[in-house]
């Protein structure tokens, strides 16, 4: 059984930093990418950042230059360093693993990030 365990969420003031971690357990074959999505109240879930099996990172325009994704696909772990946080970054952040030729997804349970003064 596959599980994605996230940690590192919390509350921070604008301009602060947080680091999210995600570790997947269980057998997952043909991982295409691992990454982070977020969903704010009343909004659709959106991609924040992802890293492909080839090591190429992708970022949403809204976080470019502020967030850094890293990870080890072989070890099924991914991290998100979030700097210069803004109130609009407030959301539940979900770890994602996309795998196989059908691009199926596994999701973590989500971790809350709140940016407020």
N, C-alpha and C positions, 0 to 999 in steps of 0.2 A: 504494500500500500504506500502510495506516494504522499508525503507531507511536506509542506513548505512552512518553515517557522521563521517568522519575522521578529525583529527587535529593534529598538532604538528610537521609537517615536516619543513624542512628548510635547511639552509647551515651551515656547521660547519667545523672546522679544524680537521685534523687527531688527534685522541686521545680524541676528545670531546664527548659530550653526547647529546642525544635527547630523548624525550619521546613522543610516538605516542598514541593517544586515539581514540577509536571508540565506538560509541553508535548507537545501532539499534533501530528503531521505527517501530511500526506496529506489527501485529500478526505473530509470527513465532512459529510453533509447533514442538516439538520433536527436539530441537537443539542437535546435536551430538558434535559439537565443534565450537569454534570461534578462529580465528587466523589471522596471517599476512603472506602475500605473497609479493614478490617483483619481478620486471621486469626491468632489465637493458637494454639499447639500444642494439638491435641485439641479445638478449638472450631470452630464454623462461622464462615464469613466474615460480618461484620456491617458495616452502614453506620456510618461515623463522622460524616461531614458531606458535604453536597452543596449545590450552588448551581444554581438553575434558569436557564433561558434568560431568564427575566424578572428575574433578579437576587435571587430569594428564597432565603435560606439555610435549610437544615435541619440539625439536630444530633441526635446520639444523646443521650439523657438523661445518660449517663455522662461526656460531655465538655462538657456545657453550661456556659458561663462560663469554661472553661479553654482551649478551642480556638476559633480563628477561621478561617473559610474565606473566601477571596477569589479573584477570578479574572476573566478576560475571555473569555466564551464565544466571541465573534467571533474572538478571537486563539487560541482553543483552548488556553488555559492556566489552570491552577488551582493555588492555594497553600493550605497548611494551617499556620497558626501554632499550635504546641502549647506551652502554658504549664502550669506547676504539674504537671509530669508525675508519674505514679504508677507503681509497679511493674506494676500491672494494665493499663497502657497498652502494655506490651511485646507486640509482634506484628509480623507483616509487613504493611506498609501498601501498598495497591494503589490506583493511580489508575484512575478509571472515567469513561468517556464513554457516556452513554445517548442513543440517537438514533433517529429516525424514528418512524412511527406504531405500529410493532411493539415499540417500546422495546427495541431490541437494544443490546448492550453491546460496547464495546471495553475491554480491560484492559491495564494496564501490567504489567511483569515483577515488580513488588514491591520494596519497600525495607524493610530491617530496622530497627526501632526497639526499643532495649533500655533499660529504665529499671531501674537497679540501683545499690545502694550498695556 
